[in-house]
Amino acid sequence: MKTPVTVLGLGTMGTALARAFTAAGHPTTVWNRTPGRAPGLTGVTRANTVADAVSASPLIVACLLDDASVQEALAPAATEFAGRTLVNLTNGTPAHARRTAVWAAQQGADYLDGGIMAVPAMIGGPAAFILYSGSEAAFEQHAATLSDLARPQFVGTDPGLAALQDLALLSGMYGMFSGAVHALALTSSEKVSPTAFAEQLLVPWLTAMLGSIPALAKDLEHGADGEAGSNLAMQSAGFVNLLDASRDQGVDPALLAPMGELLARAVREGRGDEDLAAVVRLLRTAA
């Protein structure tokens, strides 16, 4: 028999997780703070209390709204966690993950924190992956079961590393979408087809620009190898035109203005001949 699993939380993502477990043949117990959630979910056992849900399985997967809801939900079942593995797939911060790991250890449970890199419809499919950090032994023990949700990727024994890299990936995504949103606002201020611009120019351009990210990371980690291909002094001067043109077209430059400020700061601080890795260092200095 496949490993029994408990899913805590039946929001859209929690329901997708439970459905993937049942489809893979795992006896699945579910619990939700509001009874009756996800009535279309079949093949599961619905627990009346969170304590009953936790005691039903050796592997507990929590997917709730936020860190506060995790703490509130888990507390009444604290005595049931000994000898079990808690996998927290609730979106949170590294600090949340580390605090919950300490709580789990106090209850005698192994702990894995996870970052789901997928939307609910992708769960159980080949394109989804989930980052995990925390107990390596627990990950190795349950990797096959977790694979029924998405490709599992262990990123370190520090429980906060999955959340850190989850949020870093999301920041890259939102940064890309911010630029795309501004680009579409700029072009649609004139009689330029947004669809044609996106398909024929924007997507190919962004795809090509993605190829420069590994070099940026290498520069950040190991130092620059030769002169900057596009130094910050040149980029800063050009960025002024981008902001001015946006205002001229009636487009709010709020999404991009902070980048212009960082470029200008780098030039003021004598980094004008460097590449974008210098901007990363400026952000880390500010932090």
Secondary structure, 3 states (H helix, E strand, C coil): CCCCEEEECCCHHHHHHHHHHHHCCCCEEEECCCCCCCCCCCCCEECCCHHHHHHCCCEEEECCCCHHHHHHHHHHHHHHCCCCEEEECCCCCHHHHHHHHHHHHHCCCEEEEEEEECCHHHCCCCCCEEEEEECHHHHHHHHHHHCCCCEEEECCCCCCHHHHHHHHHHHHHHHHHHHHHHHHHHHCCCCCCHHHHHHHHHHHHHHHHHCCHHHHHHHHHHCCCCCCCCCHHHHHHHHHHHHHHHHHCCCCCCCCHHHHHHHHHHHHCCCCCCCCHHHHHHHHHHC
